[in-house]
Amino acid sequence: MNETQTTEDQLRTAFERMAANWPSEVVARTSIEKFSGEMVSSKAMANYDSLGEGPEGRIKIGRKTGYLKEPLIQWLMARSKLVNPEIVR
């Protein structure tokens, strides 16, 4: 770990890698578990959306719901905290 890298920088780096590995600019709600490393379920996302607490950039195509990747990353980061920053590489 870089001694000068803050916890926020470490989270940003991890989420940037997550986003870079996703093949599309859109994440379907049904794929949110795969996208988030199984940290967030599609059911939880539906609940957040129904409460008005989901990420900006939600889109619908027919009956399918998805999220624009960058606003989703921002939303996930805002809800994340790094518990053991010394083990992140």
N, CA and C atoms as an extended XYZ file, in Angstrom:
267
Properties=species:S:1:pos:R:3:atomname:S:1:resname:S:1:resid:I:1 pbc="F F F"
N         0.839       -1.180        0.000 N   MET     1
C         0.000        0.000        0.000 CA  MET     1
C         0.879        1.236        0.000 C   MET     1
N         0.508        2.212       -0.774 N   ASN     2
C         1.193        3.483       -0.813 CA  ASN     2
C         0.873        4.232        0.473 C   ASN     2
N         1.925        4.626        1.223 N   GLU     3
C         1.734        5.278        2.515 CA  GLU     3
C         0.922        6.562        2.399 C   GLU     3
N         1.023        7.261        1.277 N   THR     4
C         0.332        8.538        1.127 CA  THR     4
C        -1.071        8.383        0.567 C   THR     4
N        -1.437        7.195        0.180 N   GLN     5
C        -2.759        6.974       -0.391 CA  GLN     5
C        -3.799        6.940        0.728 C   GLN     5
N        -4.809        7.803        0.622 N   THR     6
C        -5.842        7.858        1.640 CA  THR     6
C        -6.819        6.705        1.466 C   THR     6
N        -7.623        6.490        2.489 N   THR     7
C        -8.657        5.463        2.422 CA  THR     7
C        -9.602        5.739        1.256 C   THR     7
N        -9.965        6.989        1.058 N   GLU     8
C       -10.845        7.346       -0.056 CA  GLU     8
C       -10.182        7.023       -1.393 C   GLU     8
N        -8.889        7.281       -1.498 N   ASP     9
C        -8.156        6.946       -2.727 CA  ASP     9
C        -8.158        5.440       -2.971 C   ASP     9
N        -8.004        4.676       -1.905 N   GLN    10
C        -8.002        3.218       -2.028 CA  GLN    10
C        -9.357        2.724       -2.509 C   GLN    10
N       -10.427        3.281       -1.940 N   LEU    11
C       -11.767        2.896       -2.394 CA  LEU    11
C       -11.967        3.281       -3.849 C   LEU    11
N       -11.557        4.490       -4.205 N   ARG    12
C       -11.708        4.966       -5.583 CA  ARG    12
C       -10.978        4.025       -6.528 C   ARG    12
N        -9.764        3.628       -6.183 N   THR    13
C        -8.983        2.713       -7.017 CA  THR    13
C        -9.708        1.381       -7.199 C   THR    13
N       -10.237        0.844       -6.107 N   ALA    14
C       -10.957       -0.435       -6.185 CA  ALA    14
C       -12.186       -0.318       -7.075 C   ALA    14
N       -12.938        0.775       -6.915 N   PHE    15
C       -14.144        0.944       -7.727 CA  PHE    15
C       -13.815        1.258       -9.178 C   PHE    15
N       -12.721        1.962       -9.423 N   GLU    16
C       -12.299        2.207      -10.808 CA  GLU    16
C       -11.947        0.895      -11.501 C   GLU    16
N       -11.296       -0.008      -10.781 N   ARG    17
C       -10.989       -1.326      -11.347 CA  ARG    17
C       -12.266       -2.092      -11.647 C   ARG    17
N       -13.217       -2.019      -10.723 N   MET    18
C       -14.504       -2.691      -10.924 CA  MET    18
C       -15.166       -2.181      -12.208 C   MET    18
N       -15.189       -0.864      -12.356 N   ALA    19
C       -15.826       -0.263      -13.530 CA  ALA    19
C       -15.073       -0.618      -14.815 C   ALA    19
N       -13.746       -0.617      -14.753 N   ALA    20
C       -12.940       -0.910      -15.942 CA  ALA    20
C       -13.149       -2.341      -16.427 C   ALA    20
N       -13.449       -3.235      -15.514 N   ASN    21
C       -13.649       -4.639      -15.883 CA  ASN    21
C       -15.056       -4.936      -16.387 C   ASN    21
N       -15.967       -3.976      -16.298 N   TRP    22
C       -17.335       -4.195      -16.752 CA  TRP    22
C       -17.423       -3.853      -18.232 C   TRP    22
N       -17.999       -4.725      -19.060 N   PRO    23
C       -17.938       -4.540      -20.515 CA  PRO    23
C       -18.910       -3.514      -21.099 C   PRO    23
N       -19.730       -2.880      -20.281 N   SER    24
C       -20.746       -1.970      -20.795 CA  SER    24
C       -20.808       -0.718      -19.937 C   SER    24
N       -21.421        0.334      -20.460 N   GLU    25
C       -21.638        1.561      -19.691 CA  GLU    25
C       -22.911        1.479      -18.859 C   GLU    25
N       -23.627        0.370      -19.000 N   VAL    26
C       -24.876        0.151      -18.268 CA  VAL    26
C       -24.761       -1.157      -17.484 C   VAL    26
N       -25.304       -1.146      -16.267 N   VAL    27
C       -25.345       -2.355      -15.447 CA  VAL    27
C       -26.811       -2.688      -15.204 C   VAL    27
N       -27.263       -3.823      -15.708 N   ALA    28
C       -28.642       -4.255      -15.479 CA  ALA    28
C       -28.830       -4.563      -14.004 C   ALA    28
N       -30.009       -4.253      -13.488 N   ARG    29
C       -30.273       -4.555      -12.081 CA  ARG    29
C       -30.061       -6.040      -11.796 C   ARG    29
N       -30.426       -6.881      -12.745 N   THR    30
C       -30.256       -8.324      -12.549 CA  THR    30
C       -28.788       -8.735      -12.517 C   THR    30
N       -27.877       -7.847      -12.909 N   SER    31
C       -26.436       -8.136      -12.905 CA  SER    31
C       -25.688       -7.398      -11.797 C   SER    31
N       -26.424       -6.695      -10.954 N   ILE    32
C       -25.765       -5.878       -9.929 CA  ILE    32
C       -24.932       -6.717       -8.973 C   ILE    32
N       -25.378       -7.946       -8.687 N   GLU    33
C       -24.610       -8.801       -7.784 CA  GLU    33
C       -23.243       -9.131       -8.389 C   GLU    33
N       -23.232       -9.473       -9.648 N   LYS    34
C       -21.964       -9.776      -10.320 CA  LYS    34
C       -21.088       -8.528      -10.368 C   LYS    34
N       -21.680       -7.395      -10.729 N   PHE    35
C       -20.930       -6.142      -10.830 CA  PHE    35
C       -20.301       -5.756       -9.497 C   PHE    35
N       -21.036       -5.929       -8.414 N   SER    36
C       -20.568       -5.479       -7.092 CA  SER    36
C       -19.803       -6.543       -6.316 C   SER    36
N       -19.484       -7.639       -6.945 N   GLY    37
C       -18.793       -8.711       -6.230 CA  GLY    37
C       -19.680       -9.343       -5.171 C   GLY    37
N       -20.959       -9.386       -5.476 N   GLU    38
C       -21.994       -9.949       -4.601 CA  GLU    38
C       -22.170       -9.178       -3.296 C   GLU    38
N       -21.791       -7.889       -3.305 N   MET    39
C       -21.964       -7.042       -2.122 CA  MET    39
C       -23.358       -6.426       -2.062 C   MET    39
N       -24.022       -6.307       -3.219 N   VAL    40
C       -25.359       -5.716       -3.286 CA  VAL    40
C       -26.229       -6.618       -4.149 C   VAL    40
N       -27.430       -6.908       -3.679 N   SER    41
C       -28.337       -7.773       -4.443 CA  SER    41
C       -29.285       -6.948       -5.307 C   SER    41
N       -29.842       -7.591       -6.312 N   SER    42
C       -30.817       -6.915       -7.168 CA  SER    42
C       -32.069       -6.552       -6.370 C   SER    42
N       -32.429       -7.381       -5.412 N   LYS    43
C       -33.589       -7.082       -4.564 CA  LYS    43
C       -33.337       -5.833       -3.717 C   LYS    43
N       -32.145       -5.721       -3.176 N   ALA    44
C       -31.802       -4.527       -2.390 CA  ALA    44
C       -31.859       -3.283       -3.270 C   ALA    44
N       -31.372       -3.391       -4.506 N   MET    45
C       -31.413       -2.246       -5.415 CA  MET    45
C       -32.852       -1.839       -5.717 C   MET    45
N       -33.725       -2.820       -5.912 N   ALA    46
C       -35.130       -2.515       -6.158 CA  ALA    46
C       -35.726       -1.792       -4.946 C   ALA    46
N       -35.353       -2.239       -3.748 N   ASN    47
C       -35.841       -1.577       -2.537 CA  ASN    47
C       -35.315       -0.148       -2.437 C   ASN    47
N       -34.012        0.045       -2.681 N   TYR    48
C       -33.456        1.401       -2.656 CA  TYR    48
C       -34.181        2.297       -3.653 C   TYR    48
N       -34.414        1.778       -4.853 N   ASP    49
C       -35.112        2.563       -5.875 CA  ASP    49
C       -36.528        2.930       -5.432 C   ASP    49
N       -37.237        1.982       -4.847 N   SER    50
C       -38.626        2.257       -4.445 CA  SER    50
C       -38.686        3.276       -3.313 C   SER    50
N       -37.622        3.371       -2.515 N   LEU    51
C       -37.556        4.356       -1.436 CA  LEU    51
C       -36.988        5.697       -1.898 C   LEU    51
N       -36.606        5.762       -3.169 N   GLY    52
C       -35.997        6.984       -3.696 CA  GLY    52
C       -34.556        7.158       -3.253 C   GLY    52
N       -33.913        6.071       -2.829 N   GLU    53
C       -32.546        6.130       -2.321 CA  GLU    53
C       -31.536        5.458       -3.247 C   GLU    53
N       -31.978        5.045       -4.414 N   GLY    54
C       -31.084        4.396       -5.363 CA  GLY    54
C       -30.213        5.404       -6.083 C   GLY    54
N       -29.315        4.919       -6.906 N   PRO    55
C       -28.393        5.814       -7.619 CA  PRO    55
C       -29.099        6.626       -8.700 C   PRO    55
N       -28.530        7.788       -8.981 N   GLU    56
C       -28.961        8.573      -10.142 CA  GLU    56
C       -28.599        7.758      -11.381 C   GLU    56
N       -29.180        8.089      -12.492 N   GLY    57
C       -28.822        7.397      -13.724 CA  GLY    57
C       -29.519        6.066      -13.906 C   GLY    57
N       -30.651        5.877      -13.208 N   ARG    58
C       -31.420        4.643      -13.403 CA  ARG    58
C       -32.152        4.753      -14.734 C   ARG    58
N       -32.125        3.684      -15.501 N   ILE    59
C       -32.809        3.680      -16.795 CA  ILE    59
C       -33.734        2.466      -16.874 C   ILE    59
N       -34.750        2.595      -17.711 N   LYS    60
C       -35.663        1.491      -17.960 CA  LYS    60
C       -35.777        1.296      -19.452 C   LYS    60
N       -35.751        0.045      -19.843 N   ILE    61
C       -36.024       -0.333      -21.223 CA  ILE    61
C       -37.068       -1.437      -21.120 C   ILE    61
N       -38.286       -1.112      -21.467 N   GLY    62
C       -39.380       -2.061      -21.266 CA  GLY    62
C       -39.535       -2.331      -19.780 C   GLY    62
N       -39.472       -3.599      -19.405 N   ARG    63
C       -39.610       -3.975      -17.995 CA  ARG    63
C       -38.268       -4.109      -17.282 C   ARG    63
N       -37.185       -3.928      -18.015 N   LYS    64
C       -35.842       -4.067      -17.444 CA  LYS    64
C       -35.355       -2.739      -16.870 C   LYS    64
N       -34.668       -2.827      -15.740 N   THR    65
C       -34.085       -1.653      -15.099 CA  THR    65
C       -32.577       -1.812      -15.066 C   THR    65
N       -31.880       -0.720      -15.293 N   GLY    66
C       -30.434       -0.727      -15.233 CA  GLY    66
C       -29.927        0.601      -14.711 C   GLY    66
N       -28.619        0.696      -14.600 N   TYR    67
C       -27.974        1.881      -14.047 CA  TYR    67
C       -26.791        2.259      -14.909 C   TYR    67
N       -26.609        3.561      -15.121 N   LEU    68
C       -25.406        4.022      -15.783 CA  LEU    68
C       -24.228        3.744      -14.853 C   LEU    68
N       -23.151        3.271      -15.418 N   LYS    69
C       -22.039        2.754      -14.625 CA  LYS    69
C       -21.426        3.798      -13.686 C   LYS    69
N       -21.115        4.994      -14.170 N   GLU    70
C       -20.421        5.978      -13.334 CA  GLU    70
C       -21.278        6.461      -12.162 C   GLU    70
N       -22.554        6.810      -12.367 N   PRO    71
C       -23.363        7.174      -11.196 CA  PRO    71
C       -23.529        6.011      -10.209 C   PRO    71
N       -23.576        4.790      -10.722 N   LEU    72
C       -23.672        3.620       -9.841 CA  LEU    72
C       -22.407        3.494       -8.996 C   LEU    72
N       -21.246        3.692       -9.611 N   ILE    73
C       -19.982        3.645       -8.874 CA  ILE    73
C       -19.977        4.717       -7.782 C   ILE    73
N       -20.399        5.920       -8.123 N   GLN    74
C       -20.450        7.005       -7.132 CA  GLN    74
C       -21.369        6.644       -5.972 C   GLN    74
N       -22.508        6.060       -6.290 N   TRP    75
C       -23.480        5.655       -5.269 CA  TRP    75
C       -22.891        4.569       -4.362 C   TRP    75
N       -22.242        3.582       -4.958 N   LEU    76
C       -21.617        2.523       -4.167 CA  LEU    76
C       -20.503        3.082       -3.280 C   LEU    76
N       -19.700        3.974       -3.825 N   MET    77
C       -18.616        4.575       -3.039 CA  MET    77
C       -19.161        5.344       -1.844 C   MET    77
N       -20.246        6.067       -2.051 N   ALA    78
C       -20.826        6.865       -0.971 CA  ALA    78
C       -21.312        5.986        0.177 C   ALA    78
N       -21.602        4.731       -0.106 N   ARG    79
C       -22.097        3.809        0.916 CA  ARG    79
C       -21.033        2.849        1.435 C   ARG    79
N       -19.807        3.045        0.997 N   SER    80
C       -18.733        2.115        1.339 CA  SER    80
C       -17.757        2.729        2.324 C   SER    80
N       -17.160        1.852        3.113 N   LYS    81
C       -16.056        2.290        3.963 CA  LYS    81
C       -15.043        1.166        4.008 C   LYS    81
N       -13.800        1.528        3.994 N   LEU    82
C       -12.714        0.566        4.028 CA  LEU    82
C       -12.396        0.249        5.483 C   LEU    82
N       -12.614       -1.005        5.869 N   VAL    83
C       -12.474       -1.395        7.268 CA  VAL    83
C       -11.014       -1.629        7.636 C   VAL    83
N       -10.267       -2.324        6.782 N   ASN    84
C        -8.850       -2.627        7.034 CA  ASN    84
C        -8.014       -2.096        5.880 C   ASN    84
N        -7.742       -0.779        5.834 N   PRO    85
C        -7.045       -0.212        4.669 CA  PRO    85
C        -5.657       -0.778        4.432 C   PRO    85
N        -5.018       -1.332        5.446 N   GLU    86
C        -3.653       -1.838        5.273 CA  GLU    86
C        -3.595       -3.100        4.411 C   GLU    86
N        -4.726       -3.792        4.194 N   ILE    87
C        -4.673       -5.026        3.411 CA  ILE    87
C        -5.040       -4.836        1.948 C   ILE    87
N        -5.435       -3.622        1.546 N   VAL    88
C        -5.797       -3.365        0.148 CA  VAL    88
C        -4.538       -3.118       -0.660 C   VAL    88
N        -4.450       -3.777       -1.782 N   ARG    89
C        -3.278       -3.603       -2.661 CA  ARG    89
C        -3.738       -3.167       -4.021 C   ARG    89
